[in-house]
Amino acid sequence: MSQDPISLLDLEDKIQSDAHGTLRRQWIEELDQYGRTLQRQLDAGLAPADFRAVSAWRESVATASEVLNRIWAKFHPNLHPNH
């Protein structure tokens, strides 16, 4: 017996209904902006423990962007994410 996928997150519902990619673009821009802020901190130089922590946050932000794009593409396979 086949079951429809269950949406566990309100975020997933928003991505699914974002057919034009408006929210996706907004969220990606916010994540990119945060990532740039973190990169500036890394470039300025930090103590080793702080560098590791900020690097982990920077990696998390990049991963979040990738996950958002992949989930959006899953729901909108015939649309390009820049449209």
ABEGO torsion letter per residue (X at the ends): XBBBBBBABAAAAAAAABAAGAAAAAAAAAAAAAAAAAAAAAAAEBBAAAAAAAAAAAAAAAAAAAAAAAAAAAABAABBAAX
